[in-house]
């Protein structure tokens, strides 16, 4: 059974930093890309950042210059370094991986990030 395990969420003051980690466990097969999504209360889930196994990255406009995604595909792990956090970054952050012969999508359980003074 495949699991994506996230860690690193929490409470931080505006302007602060957090680092999220996500590790895939189980027989996931070859991972093609991994990414972070977030969902704030009353809003739809949105892409934050994604990275391919080849190293290409993609960011939402709202986080460009503040967040950095990185990955270690040999360890099936992806990270999200979040700097200069704002109140509007408050959300549950989900890790996603696409992998295997059928390019299946796998999701983590979510990590709460709260930016508040």
N, C-alpha and C positions, 0 to 999 in steps of 0.2 A: 504494500500500500504506500502510495506517495504522500509525503507530507511536506509542506513548506512551513518552516518555523521562523517566526519573526521575533525580534527582540530590539530593545533600545528606545521604546517610546517612553513618554512621561510628561511631566509638567516643567515648563521652562518660561522664563520671563521674555518679554519682547526684546529682540536684539540678540537673544541667546542662540545656542547651537545644540543640536542633537544628531546622533548618528544611528540610523536604523540598519539592522542586519537581517538577512533572510537566507536560510540554508535549506536546500532541498534534500530530503532523506527518502530512502526507498529506491525501488527500481524505476527511476524516472526516465532512463534512457538518455539520448543526446538532447541537451538543451539548446535551443536555437536562439531564444532571447528571454530576458527577464526584465521585469519592470515594477514600478511602484505606482499605485493608484491611491486616491484618497476619496473619502466620502464624508462630507460635513452634514450635520443634522438638517433634514429638509431639502438636501441637494442630491443631485445624481453623482454617481461615482465618476471620477475623472482621472485621466492619465496625468501623472506627475513627471515621470521620467522613465526611459527605457534604454536598454543596452542590448546589442546583439552579441553573439559569440565572436564576431569579427571585430568588436570594439566600437561600432557605430552607436552614437547616443542621440536621444531625442528628448527635449524638455518642453513642458508647458511654458507658455510665455510668462506666466505669473511667477515662475520660480527660476527663470534664467538668470545667471549671475549670482544666485544665492545657494542653490542646491547642486550637488554633484553626485552623479551615479557612477558606481564602479562595480566591476564584477570579477570573480575568480571562477571561471567556468570549469576549471579542473577540480574545484572543490564544490561546484554547484552552489555558489554563494554570490549574493549581490548585496551591495551596500548603498545607502543614501545618506550623504553628509548634508545636513541642513544648517545653514548659517543665516544670520540676520533674520531670525524667525519673526513673523508677524502674527497678530491675533487671527487674521484670516487664514492662516495655515492650520488652525485647529481643525482636526478631523481624525477619523480612523484611517490609518494607512495600511493598505493591503499589498502584499507581494504577489506577483503573478509570474509564472514560467510557462513557456510553450515548449513542448518536448515530445520526443518519441516519433515513431514511424508515421503516426497519424496527426502529428503536431497538436496534441491535446493541450488544453489549457488547465493549469493547476493554480489554485489560490491558497494563500495563507489565511490564518484566522483573523488577522487584523491587529494593529497596534495603535493604541490611543496616543495622539500627540495633542497636548493642550498648551497653548501659548497665552499666558495671562500674567498680569502683575498682581 
